[in-house]
Amino acid sequence: MRYVWLVFLLLVGLVISWAVWSPRPETTSTAGHLEPIPVHTVAYVVSAKPTPRADSVVAFAMRQLGTNYCYAGSTPETGFDCSGFVNYVFARYRIPVPHSTALLISTGRAVERTQARPGDIVVFTGTASTSTTPGHAGIVISKPGELPLRFVHSSSARRESGVKISQVEGTDYERRFMQVRRVL
């Protein structure tokens, strides 16, 4: 596969260099002066990675609803823990995020809670009332400014464990809320 990309890039380079350095045709004006024909240059950016759309990320995450919870799990077959779920969903779109809630708090860039949009990562403290470190994460599914802020996540809750949808406002997640992180 590496050789295919090398040949492709070589051909792109040759086409660009031919377009830039090839002799330009000229026309003669009525006064006998040579005037160059105007040339319009168009630049194309070639990227091996398409930019995923947030709605695709959210739709893929929602297809995992009902998958079992499994400590340290990272596949639908074995089940997910919260960071394994986030990691699995973003890996599908080749967006690297860690399989560690402690590291998710520094992934991407921080966004105000009111500006959260679908595809953002939401991070919470652990369940202990004195916890101040990241302990849970999910993927925002609400539109910016929409209340309540809803997210899809893999929960270890005794009641209704597994991948499900929850909300921040009016729940214990409001007390535990830390940050919204944007990686898209």
N, C-alpha and C positions, 0 to 999 in steps of 0.2 A: 504494500500500500504506500510505503514511503517513496518508492520509485515513481509511482503514478503521480503523487503530489509534486515531486521534483520535476518531472517532465511537464506537468501542467504549469508550474510556476515559470519554468524556462520558456515555454511557449508564450505565456502572458508577457514576460519580459521582452521577448523578441518582437511581439506585436506592438508593444508600447514604444520600444526603441525605433522600430520602423516608422511608426506614426510621428515620432518626434523629429527624427533626423532625415527623413526622406526629402528629396528636393520638392519644392512647392512650384506648381505651375504659375506662370505669370501672364498677365494680359497687358496689352498696349492701350494706353489712353489716347484720346483724340489729339493730345498735344505731343505725342511721340514719346512720352515718358513711360517707363515700365512701372506698373503698380502691382504690388502683391495682392493676390486674392485673399480676402479675409478668411481665416481659419478659426473655427470654433472648437475648442477643446472640451471634451466631456470626460470627467474622471469617474471611474467606477471603483468602489471599494469591494474587494473580494475577501470574504471572511469564511473560515472553515466552520465557525460556530454561529448558527442562526440565533438571534435574540428571542428567547421564549416569551410568550405573552402570558401575563399573569392569569388570565382566564383559563389557559391550558394547564398551568400548574395547579390551580384550584380544582379544576375538573378532574385531573388525575388524582389529586389528594382525596376528593370526594368519592372516587371509585373504590377507595380502600375502606370506606365506612363498614363497620362490623368486624373488621379483622381483629383477631385476638391480641391482648396485651401479653408481651413476653419481656421480662427483664433482659436488657442488652440485645433485644431482638431487632433485626433490621431487614426482614423480608416478609412478604405476606404469608409465606408458607410456615414460617416459624412464629410469626407475630412480631409486633413492634413495641419498643419502649418509646417514650416521647421524642427523644433526639434521633433515634433510629428511624422513626417515621418521617421526620423532617428531612433527614439525610437521604432517605430512599426517594422521596418525592422530588427533591431538587436534583439528585443524581440522574434521574430520568431525563432531565433537560441539560445535563452536563454542567450544572452549577455546583461547585464544590462547597459544601457546608460540613462542619465537623459532626461526628456522632458523639457529641458531648455537650450537654446543656451549659456547662461552665464555660465552654468556648463559644457557644452560640451568641452569648451576650456581647461579644466583640466582633461578630461577623457582620459584614456589610457596614451600613451607617445607621446611626440612631435617627428615629423619626418620632415626632410628637404623636401621642396616642390619638389625638383628634384628626391627624393626617394619615392614619393607618389606611392601607388599601389592600385589596386582594393580592395574595402572594407574599405579603410581608410576614416576618417571623415575630411572634409575640413570646416574650420570656417572663417567667414568674419565679418567685422564690420557691423553696421547698414548702412542705405542708406545715412544718413546725411553726408555732406562732412567733418564735424568736428568730427564725431563719432570715438571713440577709443575703444569702448567696443564691445564684440561679439553681433551680431544681426542677423546672418543668418548662416545656415549650410547645408551641403549636403554630399553625399557619392561618393568617387572617383570611376570612372569606367575606367580611363586610366591606361595603363601599366607603370612601372617605366621608367622615362626618356622620355616618349612619350609627344609630344607637338602637339596641345595645351592640357593642363590639363583639362579633361572633368569630369563632375560630374552630378549625378542625384539628384534632390532636389524638394521640394514643394515651389513654388514661389507665392508671392502675387502680382506680376507685373500686372498692368492694362491690358497689352497686353499679352496674353498667360499665364494666371495664372494656377496654379495647378502643378502636378508632371511632370517635364520635364527635359531635358538634356541641360546643359549650359557648357561654357568653361571659363577658367580664363583669359588666354592671349588675349589681344585685346578687352577686355570688361571692364565695370566698376568693375567687380569682381577682376580684377588685382589690382586696387587701394585699394579695401576693404579687400584684402587677409590678414589673420592673421596667421593661422597655419594649418598644417595637423596633425591629431591625429590618432595613430594606436591603435586599440582595439582588433584586431585579432592576 
